[in-house]
Amino acid sequence: MPEPDPDRAAAVWRAMLALVHERHDRRKEVSEALDLSFVRIKALRRLAGSPLTMRELAARLSTDAPYTTLVVDDLERRGLVRREPHPSDRRAKLVTATDLGLREARRAEDILAEPPPQMMTLTADELDELARLLAKLES
């Protein structure tokens, strides 16, 4: 097995970052479509999966409690989430996506998941190889 090449790995990593974050960054597109900052979209997408406490949401967003409160306050004002008493912890509030919030989260997912046109130029074998390599990187 050949030795790993850290310089080549770093160069490929930079190319992947540039591809996703610079050339095909959908964050601006989804933020404009939903009229929300990307962190609010990220919060809504997390809450669409299941209700979370404020503490859990803050951890998943990697934000502090006061900022998470501002995010949830804004989402609540827009009718996208609601706060409810936690069923087993009187000190905690559970944040749940509303029906509108679930629809907007799905819309965000659709925008974010749309592949760039260049991916449509890859053959089925190339896509399979790319999928295999990505799966290897995840393990």
Steps between C-alpha positions, in 0.01 A plus 500: 500500500648840404591747772250781565595835346399778743566777248286331234226428756500868603481612136206271428328614820539865396352415158201331666446799728521741207252290302241490778553829683609736225378386161174332604414648838123482535488681836433840345238355265311323778526803732347724233228247412389461863587856610696357796863506605679173442528426874120530527463261207745264666296514821175439313652201318616351833154550653328344199665172596359501851419742782802610702556681825664839476820347643499219241438748220783724617735200504397394150544852368827553690361826637462632851169510687427874457554488124291183470220682684516785245483249214203315650324827586520607135388160368210505747395852391489376142279204595766242413549352848326493835626454853325256729562376851726196505293193594744375764715802595310801633811718465537437126307614195461283194524674163290342225469589131149601397339374179621816327846444648507143369403620151770768505758250628412268208531791260843579645606137465390498136705810421808382692489150350481610137821384337699743288457457123854362467396190696261416217801467269635205701422151380325246722836326556665829599217580741529149649875550547447840660236352732740217591780745581271721708377198693863403566569849636198477733615175658 
